[in-house]
Amino acid sequence: MSTAKPPDAYRQWIDRMGREENILPGLNLTNDQLFFINFAQQRCTNYLEKSAINNIMTSSHSPARFRFFY
């Protein structure tokens, strides 16, 4: 599983916009740190069996642990 593409895309967006987004108030984290925290959080999701089945049957997205970046 690679995390290379999404941060590259974000950095390209920053280059096009000419500035980085504001840091969230109250958090002592950079935007890059927030990206990787979010990435890890998605991979650490744990569902009860009924919730997992419901999510698979009703969501257009695959469960987080089966998602990956190219």
Backbone bond lengths (Angstrom), bond angles and torsions (degrees), N, CA, C in turn:
res aa  C-N    CA-C-N  psi(-1)  N-CA   C-N-CA  omega(-1)  CA-C   N-CA-C  phi
1 M - - - 1.444 - - 1.526 107.71 -
2 S 1.282 116.30 129.60 1.451 121.14 -176.17 1.525 111.20 -110.94
3 T 1.321 114.79 141.18 1.464 120.12 174.14 1.514 110.50 -110.29
4 A 1.331 117.62 12.80 1.465 121.25 -173.52 1.522 113.06 -70.36
5 K 1.307 119.74 -42.96 1.466 122.04 -172.68 1.530 114.98 -68.93
6 P 1.338 119.69 -49.54 1.471 118.31 -177.84 1.526 114.54 -58.42
7 P 1.363 120.11 -45.29 1.462 116.29 178.69 1.529 112.22 -66.70
8 D 1.333 117.53 -31.84 1.469 119.91 176.00 1.523 110.30 -62.94
9 A 1.328 116.52 -43.18 1.467 120.62 179.39 1.527 110.16 -63.40
10 Y 1.323 116.86 -40.16 1.463 120.28 178.75 1.529 110.11 -64.33
11 R 1.316 116.87 -43.45 1.470 120.03 179.82 1.535 111.21 -65.31
12 Q 1.326 117.17 -34.97 1.464 120.17 175.88 1.534 109.88 -65.50
13 W 1.318 116.68 -39.24 1.465 120.77 176.97 1.532 109.95 -61.80
14 I 1.346 116.27 -43.11 1.466 120.71 178.18 1.526 109.83 -59.43
15 D 1.332 116.69 -44.17 1.465 120.50 178.90 1.529 111.19 -59.90
16 R 1.329 117.10 -42.23 1.470 120.84 179.98 1.528 111.50 -67.96
17 M 1.343 116.88 -38.53 1.462 121.02 -177.97 1.527 111.70 -78.54
18 G 1.333 116.91 -22.49 1.455 120.84 179.04 1.519 114.63 86.28
19 R 1.321 116.81 0.61 1.468 120.16 178.38 1.528 109.67 -162.39
20 E 1.311 114.73 158.14 1.459 119.88 176.19 1.524 109.12 -85.48
21 E 1.316 116.48 156.15 1.463 120.79 177.35 1.530 110.10 -65.75
22 N 1.323 116.16 156.08 1.458 120.70 176.58 1.524 109.86 -63.20
23 I 1.316 115.61 147.15 1.464 120.66 176.51 1.522 107.92 -77.63
24 L 1.319 116.47 143.71 1.464 120.79 -178.80 1.522 110.78 -65.09
25 P 1.322 117.61 133.30 1.466 120.18 -179.74 1.525 111.22 -64.82
26 G 1.315 115.30 142.26 1.464 120.28 177.12 1.517 113.83 86.56
27 L 1.318 117.66 -8.49 1.461 120.80 178.22 1.523 108.80 -112.51
28 N 1.282 115.80 133.29 1.453 120.18 178.19 1.533 108.55 -98.26
29 L 1.335 115.75 54.67 1.461 121.78 -177.04 1.520 109.78 -131.55
30 T 1.326 115.70 143.38 1.460 119.79 175.20 1.523 109.25 -78.14
31 N 1.308 116.60 167.23 1.466 120.25 177.26 1.527 111.13 -64.70
32 D 1.333 117.41 -35.39 1.468 119.95 175.77 1.532 110.79 -63.50
33 Q 1.329 117.48 -42.49 1.456 120.58 177.66 1.526 111.05 -62.45
34 L 1.324 117.07 -41.96 1.466 120.52 178.18 1.526 111.15 -62.34
35 F 1.335 117.21 -38.77 1.467 120.38 177.77 1.526 109.97 -58.03
36 F 1.330 117.62 -49.71 1.462 120.13 -175.95 1.525 112.45 -71.80
37 I 1.327 118.10 -30.48 1.466 120.11 173.51 1.526 109.36 -63.80
38 N 1.341 117.04 -44.76 1.459 121.01 177.96 1.519 110.86 -62.24
39 F 1.321 117.02 -42.37 1.465 121.35 179.46 1.529 110.04 -59.57
40 A 1.335 116.82 -46.48 1.466 120.79 -179.74 1.527 111.21 -66.52
41 Q 1.326 117.00 -39.65 1.464 120.72 -178.79 1.529 110.77 -61.92
42 Q 1.318 116.91 -39.30 1.463 120.07 178.72 1.519 110.85 -63.04
43 R 1.325 117.40 -33.46 1.462 121.20 -177.74 1.523 112.52 -81.20
44 C 1.313 117.30 -15.13 1.466 121.19 -176.78 1.528 112.53 -100.39
45 T 1.315 117.32 11.96 1.455 121.36 -178.90 1.523 110.17 -66.89
46 N 1.319 116.34 137.03 1.453 121.25 178.50 1.528 108.10 -131.48
47 Y 1.326 116.50 125.60 1.457 122.18 -178.29 1.521 110.59 -111.13
48 L 1.320 115.49 146.72 1.461 118.96 165.09 1.523 107.22 -68.58
49 E 1.309 118.01 153.77 1.463 121.02 -174.82 1.525 112.18 -55.71
50 K 1.333 118.16 -46.18 1.464 120.61 -179.94 1.522 111.41 -62.10
51 S 1.328 116.18 -41.34 1.470 119.92 178.86 1.518 111.14 -65.42
52 A 1.328 116.87 -40.02 1.463 120.77 179.33 1.527 110.53 -63.39
53 I 1.309 116.73 -45.01 1.466 120.41 179.34 1.520 110.46 -62.95
54 N 1.325 117.05 -44.49 1.457 120.89 178.52 1.530 110.54 -60.79
55 N 1.311 117.08 -43.68 1.457 121.16 179.50 1.534 111.17 -62.41
56 I 1.313 116.92 -43.60 1.468 120.81 179.27 1.524 110.68 -63.06
57 M 1.324 116.79 -39.46 1.463 120.88 -176.31 1.529 113.33 -77.28
58 T 1.336 117.81 -26.93 1.463 119.36 -172.24 1.524 114.97 -113.61
59 S 1.316 117.97 -16.47 1.461 120.38 -175.46 1.526 111.02 -94.74
60 S 1.311 115.58 147.12 1.470 119.26 175.84 1.525 111.13 -83.93
61 H 1.334 117.14 -5.79 1.461 122.08 -179.16 1.523 110.51 -104.17
62 S 1.319 116.16 146.49 1.453 119.97 174.91 1.530 108.69 -73.77
63 P 1.331 117.71 157.91 1.461 119.97 176.75 1.534 110.51 -56.80
64 A 1.323 116.78 147.90 1.463 121.88 -173.37 1.520 113.15 -53.82
65 R 1.320 117.72 -39.93 1.463 118.80 -175.61 1.529 112.71 -68.90
66 F 1.336 117.84 -14.57 1.461 120.75 178.95 1.527 112.77 -100.30
67 R 1.307 116.90 1.34 1.465 120.51 178.44 1.531 108.81 -87.78
68 F 1.300 115.33 150.49 1.450 119.20 176.53 1.511 109.43 -152.90
69 F 1.325 115.03 161.03 1.449 121.84 177.98 1.513 108.96 -105.02
70 Y 1.308 116.27 144.62 1.462 120.93 176.80 1.491 109.15 -83.52
